[in-house]
Amino acid sequence: MTPKERVYATLEHREPDRIPWGEHSIDYNVYEDILGRKTLVQSKFRETKAYWDGRRDEVVEAIKRDRLDLIHALEMDIVFVSRVPPKGYHPQPLEQLDEVTFRDGAGDLLRISASTHDLMPYQINRPPAAPPKIEDLEAQLERVEHEEVGRPDESEWEVVRHFLREVGDTHFILVMSGDIAFPSFGHTEEDRLINLALYPKECALLTKLAGSCMVKGLDLYKDLPIDGVMPCGDLGHSTGLLASPKWYRAHVWPWHKAYCDKAHAMGLKVLKHCCGNVNEVVDDLASAGYDAYEGIQHSGGMDLQDLKKRVGDRMTLWGGIWHEHIILGDVESIRNDARYAFKHAAPGGGFIMGSSHSLAVDAKKENILEMKRVRDAWGVYPIEEDRFV
C-alpha cells in the first residue's frame, strides 16, 4: 500500500498492510536530530525572529525541504501542512527589554519560554476586556452570513501546493484548519473561561459568529486536491472539560457537526485534534462525524482500550505513544506504550500511531527512532502480540 492508501484504509476501519504513522506537529529539534542539520521549521523564537528580519522566504523554503525530508526519513504516512504568511510578510519586531523579555504595542510583556522556546505572554498590562455589545455581535453575524469568505493571497498556499506536487499522489495531505472550542472574550484563558460563565448570551453569539466563520472557511479548500483537514481546538484540561458538557452540546457541537457535514460533502476527511480529558463528550465527537480523534491524552485519563470500545467503530483513534515518555522516558517506555496501543486499538483498523500530543521540544532522538522500529516490526497486519519484543 502507499501511505495514502494506508491512511484511507484505517480511516474506513479496514486493516491496512501496517499501522499508519503521523504527527500533527513536530518541533525543530526533531528535524535537527534526525536530519542532522539546522532548520527554521517550528523553531520557536528563532522562527519569529526570522520573520522580524524579513526572511519569510527562507522559512517557507525550510518547511518545503525539511518537513518532506523528515517524513521520508521516518516513513510517516501523513503530511501535515498549513497556510504560510504571504510573500513580503515582514512584521514589526517587538520592543526588546532584555535578553528574553519583550513589550508589544499594547504594553503587555512577553518572554521566551525556557521550556518551549516560544515567545509567550508574561504580564498583561491592559485593563480587563469589556463584554461585547449584543447588537454589535448580531450585526457582525448578519454580515458574516451574507458575505463570501475572503480569499487569501495565493502565496499563502505555497507550501500546500508544493507538497501536493511532490507527494500528493502517495501521501495523505492533511491541512490544519480553524476550529472552535469555547468562544469567549478576555486577554487570558482564565478571563475567557470566567466570562463564558458571566456573559452566556454574549458568548453564545460569539460561538455562532466563530462557528459560521469556521464552516464558511471550508470554501477555501474547494480548489485544493487535499485529503483531509484538521481542526485544532482543545476542549479539555488534564482532568476534565474546560466548560460544561451541556454548554458544549447546546452551542458548540452543532457547529462541529455542520463542519464535518460540509467537509464530507466536499470529499474531505476530518481528523480532529483535541487535547485534554474529554470523556464526557467523546461520544458527541463521534456523533458529530469526525473521522479521527488525535491528541488522545493518556496522562489526562483518555484510555485507548476504553475509547476503542466506546467509539472505535465510528472514529479512528490517533495516538498511543505518551508525549511525556517521548521526552522523559526511555525506549522501554516507548515499547510499553506501543504494546498497549497496538493490542487494544489497532486490530480491525481504525488506529494511527502517533504521540499523545506532538513531537515537541526535548523529544529524544532514540525514542522517536524506537517509535519507527516498533511500528515497522510490530505494526504489520494482522497484529500479532508475539511480535512485541
HELIX and SHEET records of a PDB file:
HELIX    1   1 PRO A    3  LEU A   11  1                                   9    
HELIX    2   2 TYR A   28  LEU A   35  1                                   8    
HELIX    3   3 PHE A   45  TRP A   52  1                                   8    
HELIX    4   4 ARG A   56  ALA A   62  1                                   7    
HELIX    5   5 ILE A   63  ARG A   67  3                                   5    
HELIX    6   6 LEU A   68  LEU A   74  1                                   7    
HELIX    7   7 ILE A  134  HIS A  146  1                                  13    
HELIX    8   8 GLU A  154  TRP A  157  5                                   4    
HELIX    9   9 GLU A  158  VAL A  167  1                                  10    
HELIX   10  10 GLU A  189  LEU A  198  1                                  10    
HELIX   11  11 PRO A  200  LYS A  216  1                                  17    
HELIX   12  12 GLY A  217  TYR A  221  5                                   5    
HELIX   13  13 PRO A  245  TRP A  247  1                                   3    
HELIX   14  14 TYR A  248  VAL A  252  3                                   5    
HELIX   15  15 TRP A  253  ALA A  265  1                                  13    
HELIX   16  16 VAL A  282  ALA A  288  1                                   7    
HELIX   17  17 HIS A  298  GLY A  300  5                                   3    
HELIX   18  18 LEU A  304  VAL A  311  1                                   8    
HELIX   19  19 HIS A  323  LEU A  328  1                                   6    
HELIX   20  20 VAL A  331  ALA A  345  1                                  15    
HELIX   21  21 LYS A  365  TRP A  378  1                                  14    
HELIX   22  22 GLU A  385  ARG A  387  5                                   3    
SHEET    1   A 7 ILE A  78  VAL A  81  0                                        
SHEET    2   A 7 PHE A 172  SER A 177  1                                        
SHEET    3   A 7 GLY A 228  PRO A 231  1                                        
SHEET    4   A 7 LYS A 269  HIS A 273  1                                        
SHEET    5   A 7 ALA A 292  GLU A 294  1                                        
SHEET    6   A 7 THR A 316  ILE A 321  1                                        
SHEET    7   A 7 PHE A 351  SER A 355  1                                        
SHEET    1   B 4 GLU A  95  GLN A  96  0                                        
SHEET    2   B 4 THR A 101  ARG A 103 -1                                        
SHEET    3   B 4 LEU A 109  ILE A 112 -1                                        
SHEET    4   B 4 LEU A 119  GLN A 123 -1                                        
END                                                                             
